[in-house]
Amino acid sequence: MLRKDNIPVVSELMAADPARAADFAREGGGWRLDFSGIPLDREGLAALQRLPGACDLASAVERLFSGEIVNPSENQPALHMALRASRPFRGLAADEAGQVLAERERFLDVARALHAGETGLKDLLHVGIGGSDLGPRLVADALDADDGAVRVHWLSTLDGRRFERLCRRLDPATTGLVVASKSFSTEETLLQASAARDWLGADWAARSWAATANVDRAREFGLDDAHILTFPAWTGGRFSLWSSVGVSAAAAIGPERFEALLAGAEAADEDFRRQPDADGLATLAGLLIHYLRRELDCDTLGFVSYEPRLALLGDYLQQLFMESLGKGVDLDGRPVEGPTVPLIFGGRGTDLQHSIFQALHQGPDSHPLVLVGARRGGHGHADWQRRQMAHLLAQASALTNGRAEGEPFQRMPGNRPVATLLVDELDARSLGWLLAGFEQAVYALSVVWRINPFDQWGVEEGKRLAREIRKRLQG
């Protein structure tokens, strides 16, 4: 781990190395990651580039895509890549691969009918939490062009006040329900789903669907098989966006855009499998997080969006990274050798400039940032998008260079780690590539750190204790 007085100074590196800006950047899926603002010299970059070979990442990637057991604590493969493949996935047996494709068509048909207004529904309650909420909600927020017949309302946490307000505003006769839960036993989801079922009335099941891996529980809830949209048990919750869990997002944005999202994710999978080294953007992103966490001892990482449609990206990545990599033991059950995941945070860039950025610029602690933006906004306010980009570039410059002149209270130390992640224009394909790329960065990091990124026993323990305590409270 580097001492603070040994951390490279980016402004000095830039001045001494005119090629740094070009060489410290990678591209993929329409995105460009510029990491020249991270205090990392060429020697340090070369050391990072050797890590994939040292831990045999290529073999680990092949095991992942071949359907081998990569989640040993639950004796499961992790084949969420099959959910977005356009052809039978070779890591699956032929019959299961065909079933995955068939189930995709089923939920996209439901989404198509909802989006086109063929169901007569005007509103849709999507009940789910964690991975059954964050990914679909991000996609809908980013890609909804307001051209569909149905509005989606996302219900995750147990917020009785919000639920009651929705019930007062909506007409139960023109409202549908999607219950998204892999196990169909998640407490928060079932409580809200049961309340929604009661509110919808006697014919609720005709306009309700379950997205689940547990068909029996969905039947017990009252749904028939035609309204149960299944996905395989090896689908991890935080990787389930690509499955029928995404049906509400597909209903909001339209099935064509959702299929473009899947195509972008599939392209990212192909890139990762073909190039599982530091020249690939996904692997490099993971290696940079490794450097920030274990070499610079930074325990936070912000994903700050200057593309307002990606306002929820930080929330989504918080779960993806922290639930996957927040582990304290390695694959052999021994304590890990060093820290693992940083605390992930995020939000809208110009909003955060008026809240937390003061501390990021002048506080004594260093909090690395990835500033995410799009050069074009896809709307009629081009000047607004230029201003977003001006703020993004200004913040990157200020974090890197600081300010030496003026009174002590005006000065800023600079050399705060910052990277920019830019796309020409955000669309369904580029968003799919980005989200799948982050999944792959997580997997690359898990291989480097020798941990299991596909279980979440800490989450399960909290649920177990809550059940016991609830019984005592009821008593």
C-alpha positions as CSV (number, residue, x, y, z in Angstrom):
1,M,0.0,0.0,0.0
2,L,1.4,3.4,-0.9
3,R,2.1,6.0,1.7
4,K,0.4,9.3,1.0
5,D,3.7,11.0,0.3
6,N,4.4,8.4,-2.4
7,I,1.2,8.9,-4.4
8,P,2.0,10.1,-7.9
9,V,0.8,13.7,-8.7
10,V,-1.4,13.7,-11.8
11,S,-0.6,17.2,-12.8
12,E,3.1,16.5,-12.8
13,L,2.5,13.2,-14.7
14,M,0.5,15.1,-17.3
15,A,3.1,17.8,-17.7
16,A,5.9,15.3,-18.2
17,D,4.0,12.8,-20.4
18,P,2.1,14.4,-23.4
19,A,0.9,11.0,-24.5
20,R,-0.7,10.2,-21.1
21,A,-4.2,11.4,-22.0
22,A,-4.3,9.1,-25.1
23,D,-2.6,6.1,-23.5
24,F,-4.6,6.2,-20.2
25,A,-7.9,5.6,-21.9
26,R,-9.9,2.6,-23.2
27,E,-13.0,2.3,-25.4
28,G,-15.8,-0.3,-25.6
29,G,-19.4,-0.4,-26.6
30,G,-19.4,3.3,-27.6
31,W,-18.0,4.3,-24.2
32,R,-14.6,5.9,-23.5
33,L,-13.0,5.6,-20.1
34,D,-10.4,8.2,-19.5
35,F,-8.4,7.3,-16.3
36,S,-5.6,9.8,-16.8
37,G,-6.8,11.7,-13.7
38,I,-6.1,8.7,-11.4
39,P,-2.8,9.0,-9.6
40,L,-1.2,6.1,-11.4
41,D,2.1,6.2,-13.4
42,R,3.1,4.0,-16.3
43,E,5.0,1.6,-14.0
44,G,1.9,1.2,-11.8
45,L,-0.3,0.7,-14.9
46,A,2.1,-2.0,-16.2
47,A,1.8,-3.8,-12.8
48,L,-2.0,-3.7,-13.1
49,Q,-1.8,-5.1,-16.6
50,R,0.1,-8.1,-15.3
51,L,-2.6,-9.1,-12.8
52,P,-5.0,-10.8,-15.2
53,G,-2.3,-13.1,-16.3
54,A,-1.0,-13.7,-12.8
55,C,-4.5,-14.9,-11.6
56,D,-5.3,-16.6,-14.9
57,L,-8.4,-14.5,-15.5
58,A,-8.8,-16.0,-19.0
59,S,-9.4,-19.5,-17.6
60,A,-11.8,-18.1,-15.0
61,V,-13.8,-16.3,-17.7
62,E,-14.0,-19.5,-19.7
63,R,-15.3,-21.4,-16.6
64,L,-18.0,-18.7,-16.2
65,F,-19.2,-18.9,-19.8
66,S,-19.0,-22.7,-19.9
67,G,-21.5,-23.1,-17.1
68,E,-19.0,-24.5,-14.5
69,I,-19.7,-24.0,-10.8
70,V,-18.5,-20.5,-9.9
71,N,-20.7,-20.0,-6.9
72,P,-19.3,-22.8,-4.6
73,S,-21.2,-21.9,-1.5
74,E,-24.5,-22.5,-3.3
75,N,-23.1,-25.1,-5.8
76,Q,-24.4,-23.0,-8.7
77,P,-23.1,-21.7,-12.1
78,A,-23.8,-18.0,-12.9
79,L,-25.2,-17.9,-16.4
80,H,-27.0,-14.6,-16.5
81,M,-25.2,-14.0,-19.8
82,A,-27.5,-16.7,-21.3
83,L,-30.5,-14.4,-20.5
84,R,-29.3,-11.8,-23.1
85,A,-27.9,-14.2,-25.7
86,S,-29.6,-14.0,-29.1
87,R,-29.0,-17.7,-29.8
88,P,-28.8,-20.9,-27.6
89,F,-26.1,-20.3,-25.1
90,R,-23.4,-22.9,-25.4
91,G,-22.8,-23.1,-21.6
92,L,-26.3,-24.6,-21.3
93,A,-27.7,-28.0,-22.4
94,A,-29.7,-27.6,-25.6
95,D,-33.1,-28.1,-23.9
96,E,-32.4,-25.5,-21.2
97,A,-31.0,-23.0,-23.7
98,G,-34.1,-23.3,-25.8
99,Q,-36.3,-22.8,-22.7
100,V,-34.4,-19.6,-21.8
101,L,-35.1,-18.2,-25.2
102,A,-38.7,-19.3,-25.1
103,E,-39.3,-17.6,-21.7
104,R,-37.7,-14.4,-23.0
105,E,-40.3,-14.4,-25.8
106,R,-43.1,-14.9,-23.3
107,F,-42.2,-12.0,-21.1
108,L,-41.5,-9.7,-24.1
109,D,-44.9,-10.6,-25.5
110,V,-46.5,-9.5,-22.3
111,A,-44.4,-6.3,-22.4
112,R,-45.5,-5.7,-26.0
113,A,-49.1,-6.0,-25.2
114,L,-48.8,-3.6,-22.2
115,H,-46.7,-1.1,-24.1
116,A,-49.1,-1.1,-27.1
117,G,-52.2,-0.7,-24.9
118,E,-53.7,-4.0,-25.9
119,T,-54.4,-5.0,-22.3
120,G,-56.5,-1.9,-21.5
121,L,-54.2,-1.1,-18.5
122,K,-53.0,2.4,-17.9
123,D,-50.8,1.8,-14.8
124,L,-48.7,-1.1,-13.6
125,L,-47.5,-1.7,-10.1
126,H,-44.0,-3.3,-10.1
127,V,-43.4,-4.9,-6.7
128,G,-39.8,-6.0,-6.0
129,I,-36.7,-5.1,-4.0
130,G,-33.0,-5.2,-4.5
131,G,-32.1,-6.7,-7.9
132,S,-35.8,-7.1,-8.6
133,D,-36.2,-3.3,-8.5
134,L,-32.9,-1.4,-9.1
135,G,-32.0,-2.7,-12.6
136,P,-35.4,-2.5,-14.2
137,R,-36.1,0.9,-12.6
138,L,-32.8,2.3,-13.9
139,V,-33.5,1.1,-17.4
140,A,-37.0,2.5,-17.4
141,D,-35.8,5.8,-16.0
142,A,-33.0,6.0,-18.6
143,L,-34.9,4.8,-21.7
144,D,-38.6,5.6,-21.3
145,A,-39.5,7.9,-24.2
146,D,-43.1,8.3,-22.9
147,D,-44.5,6.6,-26.0
148,G,-46.2,3.6,-24.3
149,A,-49.7,3.1,-23.0
150,V,-48.8,2.1,-19.5
151,R,-47.1,4.0,-16.6
152,V,-45.0,1.9,-14.2
153,H,-44.9,2.6,-10.4
154,W,-42.1,1.0,-8.5
155,L,-42.7,-0.4,-5.1
156,S,-39.7,-1.7,-3.2
157,T,-39.5,-0.7,0.5
158,L,-42.4,-1.0,2.9
159,D,-43.7,2.5,2.6
160,G,-47.3,2.4,3.6
161,R,-47.9,6.1,3.0
162,R,-46.7,5.9,-0.6
163,F,-48.8,2.8,-1.2
164,E,-51.9,4.5,0.1
165,R,-51.3,7.6,-2.0
166,L,-50.9,5.4,-5.1
167,C,-54.2,3.7,-4.4
168,R,-56.0,7.0,-4.1
169,R,-54.6,8.2,-7.4
170,L,-55.0,5.1,-9.5
171,D,-58.0,3.2,-10.8
172,P,-57.8,-0.4,-9.8
173,A,-59.9,-1.4,-12.9
174,T,-57.1,-0.1,-15.2
175,T,-54.1,-1.1,-13.0
176,G,-52.0,-4.2,-13.3
177,L,-49.5,-5.9,-11.0
178,V,-46.1,-7.5,-11.5
179,V,-44.5,-9.3,-8.5
180,A,-40.8,-9.7,-9.1
181,S,-39.1,-12.1,-6.7
182,K,-36.7,-15.0,-7.4
183,S,-37.8,-17.0,-4.4
184,F,-41.3,-15.5,-4.1
185,S,-40.7,-15.4,-0.4
186,T,-39.2,-11.9,0.1
187,E,-41.1,-10.3,3.0
188,E,-41.2,-6.7,1.7
189,T,-42.3,-7.9,-1.7
190,L,-45.1,-10.3,-0.6
191,L,-46.6,-7.9,1.9
192,Q,-47.0,-5.2,-0.7
193,A,-48.1,-7.7,-3.4
194,S,-50.8,-9.0,-1.0
195,A,-52.0,-5.5,-0.3
196,A,-52.1,-4.7,-4.0
197,R,-53.9,-8.0,-4.7
198,D,-56.6,-7.0,-2.2
199,W,-56.9,-3.5,-3.6
200,L,-57.2,-4.6,-7.3
201,G,-60.3,-6.6,-6.5
202,A,-61.7,-10.1,-7.3
203,D,-60.4,-10.3,-10.8
204,W,-56.8,-9.2,-9.9
205,A,-55.2,-12.3,-11.3
206,A,-56.3,-11.6,-14.8
207,R,-54.1,-8.5,-14.9
208,S,-51.2,-9.7,-12.7
209,W,-47.9,-11.5,-13.4
210,A,-45.1,-13.0,-11.4
211,A,-41.5,-12.9,-12.5
212,T,-39.9,-15.7,-10.4
213,A,-37.9,-18.9,-10.3
214,N,-40.3,-20.4,-7.8
215,V,-43.4,-21.5,-9.8
216,D,-45.1,-23.3,-6.9
217,R,-45.1,-20.2,-4.6
218,A,-46.5,-18.0,-7.4
219,R,-49.3,-20.5,-7.8
220,E,-50.0,-20.5,-4.1
221,F,-50.2,-16.7,-4.3
222,G,-53.1,-17.2,-6.8
223,L,-51.6,-16.9,-10.3
224,D,-52.0,-19.5,-13.0
225,D,-49.2,-20.7,-15.2
226,A,-50.0,-18.4,-18.1
227,H,-49.2,-15.4,-15.8
228,I,-46.0,-16.8,-14.3
229,L,-43.0,-15.6,-16.1
230,T,-40.1,-17.9,-15.0
231,F,-36.3,-17.6,-15.1
232,P,-33.7,-20.2,-14.0
233,A,-32.6,-20.7,-10.4
234,W,-29.0,-19.9,-11.3
235,T,-30.0,-16.3,-12.0
236,G,-28.6,-14.1,-9.2
237,G,-31.0,-11.4,-8.0
238,R,-28.6,-8.5,-8.9
239,F,-28.1,-10.1,-12.3
240,S,-31.8,-10.6,-13.0
241,L,-32.6,-7.5,-15.0
242,W,-32.1,-9.5,-18.2
243,S,-34.8,-12.0,-17.2
244,S,-38.5,-11.6,-16.8
245,V,-37.8,-9.4,-13.9
246,G,-37.3,-6.8,-16.6
247,V,-40.9,-7.2,-17.9
248,S,-42.1,-3.9,-16.4
249,A,-39.1,-2.0,-17.8
250,A,-39.8,-3.5,-21.2
251,A,-43.5,-2.5,-20.9
252,A,-42.4,1.1,-20.2
253,I,-39.7,1.4,-22.9
254,G,-41.1,-1.0,-25.4
255,P,-39.9,-4.5,-26.3
256,E,-37.8,-3.2,-29.2
257,R,-35.7,-1.0,-27.0
258,F,-35.4,-3.8,-24.4
259,E,-34.1,-6.1,-27.1
260,A,-31.6,-3.5,-28.1
261,L,-30.5,-3.4,-24.4
262,L,-30.1,-7.1,-24.5
263,A,-28.1,-6.9,-27.7
264,G,-25.7,-4.3,-26.1
265,A,-25.2,-6.6,-23.1
266,E,-24.5,-9.6,-25.4
267,A,-21.9,-7.6,-27.2
268,A,-20.2,-6.7,-23.9
269,D,-20.2,-10.4,-23.1
270,E,-18.5,-11.2,-26.4
271,D,-15.9,-8.5,-25.9
272,F,-15.1,-9.7,-22.4
273,R,-14.8,-13.3,-23.5
274,R,-12.6,-12.4,-26.4
275,Q,-10.4,-9.9,-24.4
276,P,-10.3,-10.7,-20.7
277,D,-7.2,-8.6,-20.1
278,A,-6.3,-5.0,-19.2
279,D,-6.9,-3.9,-22.8
280,G,-10.6,-4.7,-22.3
281,L,-12.6,-1.8,-20.8
282,A,-14.5,-4.1,-18.3
283,T,-11.3,-5.8,-16.9
284,L,-9.5,-2.5,-16.8
285,A,-12.3,-0.9,-14.8
286,G,-12.0,-3.7,-12.2
287,L,-8.2,-3.3,-12.1
288,L,-8.6,0.4,-11.4
289,I,-10.9,-0.3,-8.5
290,H,-8.3,-2.7,-7.2
291,Y,-5.7,0.0,-7.4
292,L,-7.8,2.6,-5.7
293,R,-8.8,0.2,-2.9
294,R,-5.7,-1.7,-2.2
295,E,-2.9,0.6,-3.3
296,L,-4.3,4.1,-2.6
297,D,-6.4,2.8,0.4
298,C,-9.5,4.6,-0.8
299,D,-12.6,3.2,0.9
300,T,-15.2,5.0,-1.2
301,L,-16.0,5.3,-4.9
302,G,-18.6,7.6,-6.5
303,F,-20.3,7.2,-9.8
304,V,-21.7,10.7,-10.5
305,S,-23.9,11.2,-13.6
306,Y,-23.9,14.3,-15.7
307,E,-26.3,12.4,-18.0
308,P,-29.5,12.9,-15.9
309,R,-31.1,9.7,-17.4
310,L,-28.4,7.8,-15.5
311,A,-29.3,9.4,-12.1
312,L,-30.0,5.9,-10.7
313,L,-26.7,4.4,-11.9
314,G,-25.0,4.9,-8.5
315,D,-27.8,3.1,-6.7
316,Y,-27.7,0.2,-9.1
317,L,-23.9,-0.1,-8.9
318,Q,-24.0,0.1,-5.1
319,Q,-25.8,-3.2,-5.0
320,L,-23.9,-4.8,-7.8
321,F,-20.5,-4.1,-6.4
322,M,-21.2,-4.2,-2.6
323,E,-23.4,-7.3,-2.5
324,S,-21.0,-9.1,-4.9
325,L,-17.7,-8.1,-3.5
326,G,-18.4,-7.3,0.2
327,K,-16.8,-10.5,1.4
328,G,-14.3,-11.1,4.2
329,V,-13.1,-14.7,3.3
330,D,-11.6,-16.1,0.1
331,L,-12.6,-19.2,-1.8
332,D,-10.8,-21.4,0.7
333,G,-12.6,-19.9,3.6
334,R,-9.5,-17.9,4.8
335,P,-9.6,-14.2,5.6
336,V,-9.0,-12.1,2.5
337,E,-5.5,-10.5,2.1
338,G,-6.5,-6.9,2.1
339,P,-9.6,-4.8,1.8
340,T,-12.3,-5.6,-0.8
341,V,-15.2,-3.5,-2.0
342,P,-15.3,0.3,-1.5
343,L,-18.5,2.0,-0.4
344,I,-20.3,3.0,-3.6
345,F,-22.3,6.2,-3.9
346,G,-23.8,8.3,-6.7
347,G,-26.4,10.6,-8.0
348,R,-26.8,13.6,-10.4
349,G,-23.7,15.6,-11.0
350,T,-25.0,19.1,-10.8
351,D,-27.2,18.2,-7.8
352,L,-24.2,16.8,-6.0
353,Q,-22.2,19.9,-6.7
354,H,-24.5,21.7,-4.4
355,S,-24.3,19.1,-1.7
356,I,-21.3,16.8,-1.3
357,F,-18.7,18.3,-3.7
358,Q,-17.4,20.8,-1.2
359,A,-16.1,18.0,0.9
360,L,-14.7,16.2,-2.2
361,H,-12.7,19.3,-3.2
362,Q,-11.5,20.6,0.2
363,G,-12.0,18.0,2.8
364,P,-9.0,16.1,4.2
365,D,-10.1,12.7,2.8
366,S,-9.9,11.6,-0.8
367,H,-13.1,10.1,-2.4
368,P,-12.4,8.8,-6.0
369,L,-15.1,9.6,-8.6
370,V,-16.1,8.3,-12.0
371,L,-17.9,11.2,-13.8
372,V,-20.4,9.7,-16.3
373,G,-21.8,11.7,-19.2
374,A,-23.1,11.8,-22.8
375,R,-22.0,14.3,-25.4
376,R,-25.5,14.6,-26.8
377,G,-28.7,14.5,-24.9
378,G,-31.3,13.1,-27.3
379,H,-33.7,16.0,-26.5
380,G,-34.4,19.4,-27.8
381,H,-32.3,21.3,-25.2
382,A,-28.9,21.0,-26.7
383,D,-27.5,23.9,-24.7
384,W,-28.5,22.1,-21.5
385,Q,-26.4,19.1,-22.5
386,R,-23.4,21.3,-23.3
387,R,-23.7,22.8,-19.8
388,Q,-23.8,19.4,-18.3
389,M,-20.6,18.5,-20.2
390,A,-19.0,21.8,-19.1
391,H,-19.7,21.0,-15.5
392,L,-18.3,17.5,-15.9
393,L,-15.1,18.6,-17.4
394,A,-14.7,21.5,-14.9
395,Q,-15.1,19.2,-12.0
396,A,-12.6,16.7,-13.4
397,S,-10.1,19.5,-13.9
398,A,-10.6,21.0,-10.4
399,L,-10.3,17.6,-8.7
400,T,-7.1,16.9,-10.6
401,N,-5.4,20.2,-10.5
402,G,-6.8,21.8,-7.4
403,R,-6.2,25.5,-6.8
404,A,-3.0,27.0,-5.4
405,E,-3.7,30.7,-5.5
406,G,-5.9,32.8,-3.2
407,E,-6.5,32.7,0.6
408,P,-6.1,29.4,2.4
409,F,-9.8,28.9,2.5
410,Q,-9.9,29.2,-1.3
411,R,-7.2,26.7,-2.0
412,M,-7.8,23.1,-3.0
413,P,-5.2,20.3,-2.8
414,G,-6.1,18.6,-6.1
415,N,-4.8,15.1,-7.0
416,R,-8.2,13.7,-6.1
417,P,-8.6,10.5,-8.2
418,V,-11.1,11.0,-11.0
419,A,-12.0,9.3,-14.2
420,T,-14.5,10.2,-16.9
421,L,-16.8,7.7,-18.7
422,L,-18.4,9.2,-21.8
423,V,-20.7,8.1,-24.6
424,D,-21.7,10.1,-27.7
425,E,-25.4,9.5,-26.9
426,L,-27.1,7.2,-24.5
427,D,-29.4,4.6,-26.1
428,A,-30.6,1.2,-25.2
429,R,-27.6,-0.6,-26.8
430,S,-25.0,1.5,-25.1
431,L,-26.7,1.2,-21.8
432,G,-26.9,-2.6,-22.1
433,W,-23.2,-2.7,-22.9
434,L,-22.4,-0.5,-19.9
435,L,-24.4,-2.5,-17.3
436,A,-23.1,-5.8,-18.5
437,G,-19.5,-4.4,-18.6
438,F,-19.9,-3.5,-14.9
439,E,-21.0,-7.0,-14.2
440,Q,-17.8,-8.3,-15.8
441,A,-15.7,-5.8,-13.9
442,V,-17.1,-7.3,-10.7
443,Y,-16.2,-10.8,-11.9
444,A,-12.7,-9.8,-12.8
445,L,-12.2,-8.2,-9.4
446,S,-13.6,-11.4,-7.7
447,V,-11.0,-13.4,-9.5
448,V,-8.1,-11.1,-8.5
449,W,-9.3,-11.1,-4.9
450,R,-10.2,-14.8,-4.9
451,I,-13.7,-14.3,-3.5
452,N,-17.2,-15.6,-4.5
453,P,-19.2,-12.7,-6.1
454,F,-22.4,-14.7,-6.5
455,D,-23.6,-15.3,-2.9
456,Q,-24.8,-12.9,-0.2
457,W,-25.0,-14.7,3.1
458,G,-24.8,-11.5,5.1
459,V,-28.1,-10.5,3.5
460,E,-29.7,-13.8,4.3
461,E,-28.6,-13.6,8.0
462,G,-30.3,-10.3,8.4
463,K,-33.5,-11.7,7.0
464,R,-33.3,-14.7,9.3
465,L,-32.9,-12.6,12.4
466,A,-35.7,-10.3,11.3
467,R,-38.1,-13.2,11.1
468,E,-37.3,-14.3,14.7
469,I,-37.5,-10.8,16.1
470,R,-40.9,-10.2,14.3
471,K,-42.3,-13.2,16.0
472,R,-41.2,-11.9,19.4
473,L,-42.7,-8.4,18.6
474,Q,-46.0,-10.0,17.6
475,G,-46.0,-11.9,20.9
